[in-house]
Amino acid sequence: MTTPLFPVNPSRRDFLQRAAAVTAAGSAVALPGGAWAAGSDAPEKKEVRIGFIPLTDCASVVMASVMKFDEKYGIKIIPSKESSWAAVRDKLVNGELDAAHVLYGLVYGVHLGVSGPKKDMAVLMTLNNNGQAITLSKKLADKGAVDGAGLAKVMKAEPREYTFAQTFPTGTHAMWLYYWLASNGINPMSDAKVITVPPPQMVANMRVGNMDGFCVGEPWNHRAIIDGIGVTATTTQDIWKDHPEKVLGCTAEFVQKNPNTARAMIMAVLDASRWIDAGLQNKMKMAETIAEKSYVNTSVDAINQRILGRYQNGMGKTWDDPNHMKFFNDGAVNYPYLSDGMWFLTQHKRWGLLKSDPDYLGVAKAINQTALYKEAAAQLKVSVPKSDMRTSKLGDGVVWDGSNPAKYAASFKIKAA
């Protein structure tokens, strides 16, 4: 892994000395705006195939390509639309994809050999915070199941097999769904049936009665409201404000062989993330672009409301949510905090996906490419946090700070038997 050619805010003397040194050596010189010239720091691969699932939060990868942010850093991003998270997993592992817009927990699951083949993995950056939701069927809502407490009451009053869908067994949506059900006294392992459904198929499956509720990313929760078949019971930002969601993920082998390419991908996507969050006009252009058939394939209306924080629950309630989906937020979104990755491991342990406590911190350090991210951020003058850990209070009042993950994982009353 290379070190940055130039520190953040270098002195003129330091800048000139380093520039002279690398020029003399025939190496790359950092150009204005963060681009890299040809030389030893040039990307090893000029074309990178990045997989994505049709979701609003694929936007930074798509816009990095569409807006040609990638060209600034010597690469060409080829977005590859995939059918399911399992397909993304398989193509990352076998090398058909160089990287992907992918579920945080999927990357960690593959690294530990949970829910698929074992392969050393890497998280290059976080792509977004917030912006997912849990949808309950209109039929359930009509019976009073409009939130967690209402759902628990209906399930108790009318015992039967209740079916809920998530998008991948170790993924973010499974963990948000399980956490929310458990915080309302419902054990997802014993009180309900949980199935796996690809995001774009959620609405169609609910329409034909295959599930009572689902957790998925946008725009599919809002789409269920537009189609009159579901209601929003909670948003994931209400479960955990500013939670990590999708990441730019790849194999550890890819980073080892192509560190400059990996850094260039981070820079291109980081640039796109900053562009998206820069204002209303950019967000609207993004919504129009990703709504197209080659990307999310839905109406612009299904996308553009919730990316601006304009929410409705399908039952007449509307609100403005300041904690809507963020792609950059002055860089606060994108840093691959070790504590974020560790949280998913605690939930994998809680729900029996991991039979024993892993080396929580060791695994996170192996996967999250914090040094590479800092190099990219320095070039773009994007601020980075002082610590690899952050503290969050989740919706149930429990604080997560990464300090004692094994104790945290064991502390929950409702967990796998």
N, C-alpha and C positions, 0 to 999 in steps of 0.2 A: 504494500500500500504506500503510495507516494505521499510526501508531505506537501503542504501548500507552497507554491513558488513565492507567494507574497502574503505577508500577514495582513490582518485587517488594519486599515489606516496606517500604512507604513510611513516612516519618515522619508523625506526626499532622498537622503543619502542612502538609506537602507534599500529603497526601491531601485535606485540607479545601480547600486552594487549587485543586487540580485539579478537585475535585468542584464547587466554586463556579463555576469557569470553564466547565466543560462544561454545567452546569445552566443557566447564564446564556445560553449559546449555543444552548440547546435541543437539545444533543447527548445521547448516551446516557450513563448513569451505570452503572459496573460495580456490580452488586448482590452481596450476600453469596453465596458459593458460586460466583462466577464468571459468573453469568447476565448478559445484556445487556438493558437496557431499550430501548424504542423510541427512534428518533432516527437520527442520522447513522451510528451504528455498528450499527444493526439490519440483519439479513440482507436482502440484496436479493431473494433467492428464499426463500419460506417452505417450499416443498416441494422436496426433492432426491431424485432417483432414483439410487440407488447400486447398481451391478451387483455380483454375486458369483458365484463358482463353488462348487458343493457340495464344500466342504473344511472341515476343522476350523478352519482359520485365517480363515474368514469370520466367526468368532464375535463379534469386537468390533463389526463393522458391524451384524450381526443384533441383538445385545444392546443396542446403542445405541438401536435402534428399539423392540424388545420391552419394555425396561425404561424407556423414555421419557426417556432421558438427553437426547435431541435437543430435547425440549420446553423444557428448562432454558435453551437457547440460541436459542430463537425459530425453530426449524426442525422440519420433519417429514421424517424419513428414510423413503423407500420402498425397501426392499430388492428388487432385481430379479434373480431366478435366471436365470443364463445357461447356455447349452449347451456353450460352448467358449471358450478364450481368444481365438480369432480373432473370435468374436462380440462379446466384450468390447471388443476393439480397434476393431472397426468401429463399434460403438454409441457409444464414446467420441468417435471422430473425427467422426461425423456428428451428434452432439449428442443422440442418443436417451437416453444416460446422462449425468448430470451429473458423476458420479465412479464409481470402482469399486475394489473389493478386487481387486488386480491384481498380476501378476508384476513384480518390480522391473525385470528386463531387457526386458520387453515395452515398458514406458514409454520406456526409453532407445532401444530399437529403432525405435519409431514416431517419436521425435524426430529420429532420424538417417535415417529413410526405409529402414530395414532390415526385411525381412519384412512389408512392407505400405506403405500410404500414408504420406507424410511429414507430420507435424503437430507443431507446438511443444507440448510436454507439461510437466506439473508433477507432482512428488511432494510431497504435503502432509505425510506422516508414514510411518514404518515401522509396520506392523501387528503383526508378530511376528518373533521369532528362533527358529531351530531347528525341529525337528518334522517334517522330511521324511525320506524313506528311499529306498534302492534295493532293489528286490525282484528276486530271481532265481527262475525256475520251479523247482518241486519236482523235475521231471525232471533239470534241471541239478544241483541240490543233491544228488540221489541219486548223481551221478557224481563228487561231490567239490567242485563249485563252490558253496561256502558263503560265500566271501568273495572279495576281489579277486584274491589270489594263486591261490586255487583255480580261479577262473574263467579266469585266464590259462593255467593248466596244462591245463585241459580243452579250451580253444580251440586250444591248440597240439597236443594229442594227437589231437583229432578235428576236423580242418579241415573247415569248411563255412561257409555264410553264417549268421552269428549276428545276430539282430535285437533291437534295444533300442528302447524307446519313451521319449520325453519329451513334455512337454505344449505347448511352443511353441518355435520355433527360437531366439529370442533370450532365452528365459525362464530363470528360476532352475533349473528341473529339468534343462534341457538342459546348463547350465553345471556343475551338480553331477555329472551323469552323465559328461560329457566329462572333467572334472577327475579324477574317481575312476578311470575306465578308464585314462586316461593315466598316472596315478600308479602303476598296476599294469602298465605296459608295453603297454597296448592302445591303438592309435590309433583313436579313434571315427570318423575320416574315411576310413580305409583298411582297417581290420581288422574292421569291423562295418557293418551296415546300421542306420541310425537313422531311426525313423518318429515322426510326431507323432500323439498320441492324447489326446482330452479326458480329464481326470482320472476322472470317474465311469465311463468305459468301459474303464479299464485292466484291471480284474479279469476282466471278461467276455472281453476280447480274449486275455488270457493263458490263460483256461480253454479256449479253442478252439485254442490253439497259435499265435497270431499273433505272439508275441514270446517271447524267451528271458529278458528282464528289462525292468524299467522303473524310472524315477525319478518319484515323484509325492508329493504331500502326503498327510497323513493325512486320513481314516481308511482310505485305500485300500490301504496296505501291510499294516495290521493285518487288514483285511478279507480279503486274499489268504491270510493265515495261518488265519483262522477258517474259510475255505472249503477249506483244505487244498491250495491250488494253487501257493503261493509261500512263499519264506522271505526274511527280512530279512538282506541281505548286509552292509549298513552303514547307519548313520543319517547324515543330513547334518551333524548337530552333531559327528560324528566327522571329517568332512571339514573343517569350519570351525566351531569352537565359537562360539556366539552369532552366527552368520551372519545377515545381513539376509534376509528372505524376501518376504512380500507387502507391498505398500504401499497407501496410499490415494492413488490417482492420478486426475488429470483433465487437461484440456487447459490450456495456458497462457492461452488466451482466456477460459476460465471464471474463472480466478483474477483476471485483469485486470478483467473485468466485474463479478465478484461476490466481492470480497475479504472482506467481512464474512461472507458465506455460507460461504466456504471456511474461514475461521477458526472459525465455529460448528460446522462438520462436524468439524474437528480436535478441538475441545473435547468434543463429544459422544462421539466415538469414543475419545478419550483417557480420558474418564470411565468408559466401558464397559470399556476395557482394564484400568484400575486395579481396577474392580469384579471382573472375572474373576479376576485374580491375587490377590485379597484373601483367599482361603481355599478350603478343600475344598468347603464347602457351595455356594459360588458356582460353582465349577467343575462340580459335579454338576448344578446347575440349568442351566448353560450347555449341558452335554452333552445333557441331556434335551430342551432347546429346539431346538438345531440338528439333532438326530437326526430331527426331524419331517419329514414328506414335503415340506413347502413349502421346506425348507432343504437339508440334506444327504441326507435320505432313506435312512437306514441304522439299524442297531440301536444303542442307547445303548452296548452292550458294545463295539462297534467303535470308539467314540470315547473312552470314559471312562478306559481304562487308560493310554494313552500321554500324555494331557494331565496325568496325575499322575506321569509318569516311570516307570511300570511297564511294562517291555518284555519281550517274548519273541521269539525269532527263528524259531519254527516248527520247530525241531529239538531242543527240550528245554531250551534255555538261557533263563534268565530273569535279569533284572537291574533294578536301580533306577538310572535315569539322572538325575542332578541337572541336566543340560543339556537337559531336555525343552522342549517348546514353551512360550515365554513371550510374554505379550501386553503386559506393563508392566514388571515387574521394577524397581520404583521409578523408572520413567521411562527406564531405560537402553535399553529396546527401541526407543522411539518416535522418537528424534531422527533426522532424515534426514541422516546424515553424508555429506559430499561424497565421502569416500574409499570408502564403500560403493557409491555409484553408479559411481565411476570403476573399481572392480574389475570390474564387469560389462563395461565398455568394453574393459578389457584382455583379457578372455576372448573378446569379440566379435572383436577384432583377432587374437588367437591362433588362432582357428578359421576365419579367412577371411571372417567376416561383414562385417567392415570391411576394406577393401583397403589403407588407410593409417592411420597414427596420427591420431586426432582431437585436438582441443584438450581433453584429458581434463578438466582443472580447469574450463575455461570452460563445457563442456557440463554438468558437474555443478552449477555455480553457476546456470546458466540453468534447470535442471530442479528441483533440490531447494529447496523454499521454506523455508529456514532461518529467515528473519526472521518470517514469518507463524507458523511453528511456535512460535517463542520467545514471540510475543505470546499465543498460546493457552496455552502452558505456564505463563506468568507468572500468568494469571488463575486457573489451577487449582493454583498453587503446586507445580508439578512441576519438579524440578531439570533443568537442561540442562547438557551438557558444556562445558568451557572451549574446546575446539577442535572444528572441523568435520571433523577427521581423527581416525582411531583406528588403533591398531596391533593386528594379529592374526597369530598363527602358525597356519597351516593344518596339516592332518593329515600332510602330507608334509614338514613342518619349514620350509617356505618362509614368510618373513615378508612381509606386505603392510601398508604404511603410507601409501600414496598419494604418496610423495615423488618417485618416478621411474617413472611408469606406463609410458612407452614402453620403458624398459629392462626392466621387469618383464615386459611382454607378450612381449618378444623373448627372454626368458631360458629359456623352456621347451624342453626337448629334443624333446618330442612336441608337434607343432602341425600346422596345415594346411600342405600343400605350397605 
